[in-house]
Amino acid sequence: MGLMSSLLLFSLGLWPLRAAESLEVEIDGVVLPITVAELGRWVRSGGRTRSELTSWLMLLDAESRQGLIRLLEAPVLTQGSLGQQMLRSWAAVPLLDAFGDLLRVEDVQRVSSEQVLAVLEHLLRSKPSVSVLDVLEALPSEKVRLDLDALVLAASRWRRQMRRHQGLTASLARSKAQLLPKASAGEQLDTTAMRTVVLSAPHRPQGLRVQIWPGSPESPDQSSWVLLMPGLGGDPEHFHWLAHAIAAKGWSVAVLDHPGSDAAAVQALLEGRRPFVGKQALLERIKDLEIALHAQRSGQLPVEGDQVVLIGHSLGALTALLAGGVSPVDGLRERCNLALEDLPLTNLSQLLQCELAASGVLTAQPLTSSLRAVVGINSFGSLVWPMFQAGHLEQPLLLMGGTLDLITPPLSEQLALLSALGGHPASRAVIVEGASHFSPIRVEGQSAGGSGNDLFRLSEELVGVQPLEVQRLLSEELILFLQQVEAAEPMGSSRHLRSGSIRWHRLNRRDAARLVRENQ
């Protein structure tokens, strides 16, 4: 209600005329008074103005002074960015609350998320980009106190999160890897065999679109079929590479389209035309899955196979895990409260997990009795099924991730989740060094080193190293898993592997749990 009231006030043009005039910096109980105008002049001059503030700041070394300037000038939000649209989402509350923990107005009052939201929305009406200094200057209070003690505490929490992630990366890097011959690039992607069917769906006015990739007649018939679900912002076309590779080995593949949480929906979010509601997206995806499974059983979806393997990327992986029928562990909201206190910047999936928990939609959805296995690519659910507390998934489980993923980091969201759910002897995790959350997404022009005309125009820092090579080995590991599931073979010992410059790790549940314990 507070967030809605703030937005309604802005729509009427009501904005406090008074803005912050003085800034007090508190550290170790000592309060240093600074005028906001003086701070602004110092920052915008590159630290060259002379004043009482300069005398205080000269106590810092040159590198620290420049770091402070960069911090205060850094853009918090820009017009048209995903961050701006997040202001209208559930995730804004914990993010803005964390910012408010660092500030006090009129000596004692904590700056509320509503006040921070109001400032950001107001500034974005007239500025293409909003910096930390802009926020300090615009806060509607004569006196603002910046609590550096709280900032130091928050920074220590974020460093602890990052150390856990870096500890896993270092542990994996120390493992001696077996060199495998570099495989060929594989067959040229051929979409001529793929066809699209539209299923009747009450919640989809245009019907549910499903792409079908028949299993290659040159490969042995498989007893199961594969249902693949893209993640948030993903389209079926992003996973043609994977559907083609699986179908070439004999499995028939169906790929679901999820309007409302696909690329078009995220584009509408970025442009401010439509908000993202996690509850609605998950419920719609579960209905999509239920309709596709029923259609295959009744013959409306022409895909051969007695049992189904559910494969999902990110939010699609969470949908697949819920469809496995393992109930969330009691105490989810309490775990969310603890997670949000630390503001999980190195595990952004926890924001979505907590949004879904707050909306009450995280429940087991055992949609089929013919489930053969579950595969989660960049999976998440560590708050839903905490390590050593969840019940095991009866079917084999494969969880895949990368060491550059800070959205669904492997330590918490693949290894700990495997420890929680992967009781079947064929279950495993595959972690690729240098791969990110977006490595499995193939976009137009990627093979030529470009980005093409796609929503996912991401730099190497976000995509990760050699995405096509990563996609190739992910498909090979996934197919190996499917073959061993068909043959009822157990996982066996963990293996550390290398091909060319890419290293990856195939880990059983015991070794996954050990790595989690070592990096707590």
N, C-alpha and C positions, 0 to 999 in steps of 0.2 A: 504493500500500500504506500509505503514511503517513497519507493522508486517511482510509482505511478503518479503520486502527487507532485514530485519534482518535475516530471515531464509535463504534466498538465499546467503547472505554473509557468514553465518556459513557453508553452504554446500561447499563453496570454501575454507574453512579453514582460513578465515580472522578474526583475533581476536586481539584487541589492546594489545600490550605487556605491557603497563603501567597499573598498578592497583592502587587502592586507597592507599595512604600512611598516610594521616592524617584525623582525624575525628573531626569535631567541633560540640559540643552539644550546641544548642541554647534554652534557656528557659527564659521567661520574659525579652527578649531583651539582655540577657547576653550570650556571646559566650565563651565556655570553649574549648580550643584546646587539643586534645588527639591524639596520634598516633594510627593508626589502629593496628599496630604490638603490641603496649603496651596493647591495649584493648584485643587483642587476647590472649596474655600471661596471663593477669589477669583472663579472663574467663576460660581458659583451666587449670589454676592452682587452680580453685575453689575460687578465690579471695584472694590468699595467697601471691602473689608477692608484693614487696615493690617498689613504684615509686610515682611520683607526682599524677598520676591517682588514686592510692590507697588512697592518702590523701584526694582527693575530694570525693571519694566514701565512705570513712569512715564517712562522714557527714550523710549518710543514715543509718537507723537502719539495724540490721543483717538480718531481714526477707526481707527487701526491696532489700538488696544486693543480697541475694540468688534468689529472684524473678527476678532480672535483669539478673543474670547468666542463669537461666532457660529460660528466654525469648530469649537471644542471642544464646543459644545452641539448642533451639527448632527447629525441622526439619520443614522447610517450604514446601518442596517437597521431595518425594522419587521416585526412578526409578520404572516405571511400575504402579504408582499410578494413581487414577482418576485425582488428581490434576495436574500431569504431562500432561495428555491428555487434560485437560481444557485449557492449554496454547495455544492449537491450535483451541480453540473455541471462539465464540463471547464473552462469559462471561469473558475471560481473560482480556479484555480491561478495564472494570470498576474496576476489582480487582487489576490489576497492576497500574492503575492510582491512586488508593487509597494508594498503597504503595509508589508511586512516590511523593505524596503530602507531605510525611514526610521527603524527602531528597532533598538537593540542591548540585549541583556540581559547583566547581569554584566560590563559594560564592553566586551566585544569580540564576543560571539556575536550574530549576526544573528537576528532573530526570524523563524522559518520560517513558511511558509504553513500548516503543520499547527497551529502554536501559535495563529496568528491565527484559523483556523477553529475551533479548540477554544474559544477565548474567546468568539467570536461565538455559537456554538451554545449554550454554557453560559448566556450572558446572555439569549438569546432564550427560554430556558425560563422565566424569571421576570419579564422586562420586555417591555412591548409595543413599546418602541422603544429602540435602542441608539445612544448618541452616541460621538463620538471620545473624550471624557473617560471614559466608561464603559469603553472598551477599555483606555485607559492605566491605569485603576485596577485592572482585573481581570487584567492580564498576570501570569502566575505566576512572578514573579521579584522579589526584594527591591529591585533597582535596575534602572531602565529609562533608556536614553539615547535622546533624540529627536535625530536627526541633521538639523538644519536645512540643513546644506550639501547633503545629498541631496534634501531637500524643495525647495530653491531650484533644483537641477539638474532635478528632475522638473517643477517649475513652468515652467522655461524651455522644456523639451521640449513641454509642453502648449500654451504660448503660441505656439511655433513652428507647431504643428499648426493652431491657431486662426487665426494670421496668414495661412497658406496659404489656408484656407477663406474668410476675410474678403477676401483679395486678389482671389479670383475674383468674389465678390459685388460688390466695388467696380468691377472691370473691366467686368462686365456692366451695372452701373447706369450707367456712363458712355456706353454705346452709345446712339446716337440711335435711338429705336424708331419704326417706321412704325405709324401709327394705323389700325386696322381697325374697321369698323362693328361695334357690339356685336350679336352674334347673338341670335336669340330663344332662349328656354329649351329649345326642342326639343320633340319629341313626348312626351306623357305615357307613362311607363313602363307597358308592357302585357306581362304575363307569361302571357297566355292561350295564346300560340303555343308557349311553352316546354314541353318535356316531359322527363321523366327516364327514363333506361334504366339498368339494372344489368347490368354485364358480369361474367362469371365470371372470378375472379382467385384463383389458388392462395394468394397471400399476404394476401387479404382474405376472411375467413370469411363476411362479409355481402355480398360482391361489391363491385365498383367502381362507384360511383354517378357518372353523367355526365349533366349537363343539356344539352339540345340546343335551340338557337335556330335555326330554319330561316331562310334568307335570304328577304327580302321578295320576293314575286312581282312587285311593282311596280318593282323595281330590276333593272338588267341582271344576267344570270347571270355569276358570277365563276368563273374556272377553278380557284381554290384555295379551301380551307376553313381555318378558324381553330380552333386548340386552345389554350384559355386555362387557366393554372394559377395559383391563388392562392398567396400567400406563407405563411410560418410564422404560424399563428394565424388565417389567412384562410379564409373559407367561400365557396362559389360565389355565395351571395346577396350578398356584399359587392361583386360585380362584375356584377350584373344590368344596371346602367346602361351598362357598356361593351359587354357582349354584345348588348344591345338596340340600341345605336347602330350597331354593326358589321353586325348582321343586317339592319337597316333599309336598308343600302346594298347588300345583295345577297349578302353572304358568309354561309354557314352557320357557326355557332359551336358548339363543344362545350366545356363547362366542367367540369374535373375536380374531384372531391372527394377530399381527402387525409386520411382518418382517421389519427390518430397525430401529425399536425402541423397540425391544423386548430384552430378556436376551442375546441372541446371539450377537445382535448389541452392547450392552453395554460391553460385554466381549471383542469384537473386539476393542472397544474404549479403554478399560483398557490396552489391549496388544499393542496399537498403530497401529493397522491394518486398522482402519477406524475412521474418525472423526464423531462427531454428529452434524447434521445440523437441528436445531429446525424447520425451515421453511419447509424443506422437510418432516420431520416426521409428522407435523400437517396436511399438505396437503394430504399425503398418508392416514392418519387415517380418514380424512373426506371422501376421496374416498372409503375407506373400508366400512365406515358406510353407505354411499349412495348406494353402490352395495348390501350390506346385506338387507337394507330396500326394495330396488326394487325387490330383489330375493324373499323375503317373500311375497310381494304383488302378484308376478307373479307365485308363487307356486314352484319356483326353490329351495327355502329354506323351507323345510317342518316343519314349526312351526305354530301352531294354535293360532289365536288371531286377533281381529279387530283393537286394538290399541297397541302401543308400549311404554314401560317404558325404558328409557335409563339410564343405570347405568355405571359409570366410576370411576376408581381410578386415582387420580392425573391428569396426562396429558389426560387420558381417560375422567375424569370429565370435564376438560376444553372443550374437543371435544363435549361432551354431552350438555354443556351449550351453546356453539355456535350453535349447531343444534336446540336448543330451539328457535332460531330466534331473540333474543334480541341483537340489534346492540350495539357495543362498544361506550362508551361515547366519544364525541369529546375532544381533548386535551390529548390523551394518551401519546404522545411523551413528552409533557411538564411534565406530571406526572412522567414519567420514569426518566427524567433528575433530578427531585427533589429527587426521591427515590434513585438513584444511587449516588447522592452526599453524602448520609448517609451510603452507602455501607450496604445493608440490610442483615447483618449476621444472624439475627434472623428471616428472611423470604427470604430464598434463591429462592423461586419461583418467586420473582420479577425479578431476573436476566433472567429467561426464558421468563417471560411476556414481558420484555423489548426487548429481542432478537426477539421475534415474532412480537412485535410492529414495530421494526426497519425494519423488512423484509416485512411488509405490508400485512401479511396473517391473521390478526385478524379481521375477518369480520363475520357478522351474516350469518349462513348457515341453513335456515329453510328447512330441508331436507324432512320433512313429515308433512302432515296435520292430521295424526292420532296419534300425540304425546299425551300420557296419563299423564306422569309425568317424572321428571328428578331427579336422585340421584347422588350426588357427594361424593365420599369417599376420604378424604384428598384433597378436591377441592382447586382450586385457581382461581383468577381473580379479585382481589381487585383493581388493577390498570386499568383493562379493564372496570369494572362496579363499579365506586366508590360509596360509601354510599350516599344516598339521591340525587343522580344524575341520576341513571340508570332507564330505564323503567322496569316495572315488567314482569316477566315470567307469562304467562296466566295459565300454568299448575302448579300443586302442585310440590314443590321443597323440597327435603331432602338433607341436607349437614351434613356430619359426619367427626369428627376429634378427635384429642387427645391432651392433655395438654403438652406432651413431644415432639410435632412436631415443629421443627424449620425450616422445609422446607416449609410447608404450615400451619403456626401457626393459631390456631382457632380464635383468636381475629380478625385478619384481613381477613383471607381467608375462614372462615365459618360464623362467626357471622356478620361481616360487609357485607359479600356477601349476606347472607340471608336478611339483612336489605335493600340491594339494589335491589334484584330480587324477594324476596319471598312474593309477594302480595297475593297469593292464601291463603284462610283461612286454608288449610290443610298443608301449608308449615311449616318447622321446622328445627332446628339444633339439632344434638346429639353429645355432647362432652364427651369423656371418660377420666377420670383422670388416668394418668400414661400410656396412649397409645401414640404411636408415628406414624410417617409417614409410618413405615414398619409393624405395628401391623396387618394390614389386609392381609399381604402376608404370606401364609402358604407354608413352604418348607419341603422337605424330612427330616425326623428325628426330626421335631419340637415337635411332640407329646411325644417323648422319651427324650426330653431335649437336643437333639443334633442339629447340623445344616445340616447334610447330605452333599451331593455333589451338592451344588446349588450356584448360583451367590451370593445370599443374605446370606452370612455367617456373621451374625451380632451379636454383643454382646447385653446383656440385656439393656445396656445404650442406644442403638439405636433402638432395637426392642420394648422396653417398657416392662411393667410388664405383666405377665401371658397372652401371646398372644392368646392361645387357648380360654381362658375365654373371652377375649376381642372380639375375632371373633364370639363366640357364642352370646354374647349380641348384637353385631352389626347386626348379621343376624336376631335376634328376633326383634330389633327395625325397621329394614328394612321391615320385613314381616308385622309388625303391621302397618307401613306406607302404604304398598301396600293394605292391607285389608281395611284400612280407605279410601283410594282413591277409591277402588272398591265400597265401600258403600256410597261414597260422604259425609263422615263425616269430620267436621272441626277439627283442631288441639286442640283447647281448651286451658286450662291453662298449664303453664310450670310445669314440675315435676322433682324433684331431687331424684335419686334412688340409691339403694345399694343392691348388691347381693354378699354374702361372703365378700371379701376384696375389691371388685371393685365398684367404685362409678361412676355414669354417670348422665348426665343432658339433659333432653329433653326440649328444649327451643322454645317458639314461637317467632315470629318476633319482637313483642314489647319488650320482655325481652332481646332478643339478642341485639337490638339497645341500650337499656339502659346500658348493660354491656360494649358495645363499647364506649359510651359516658363517662362512669365513669372511663375508663382506657385509655383515650386519652393521 
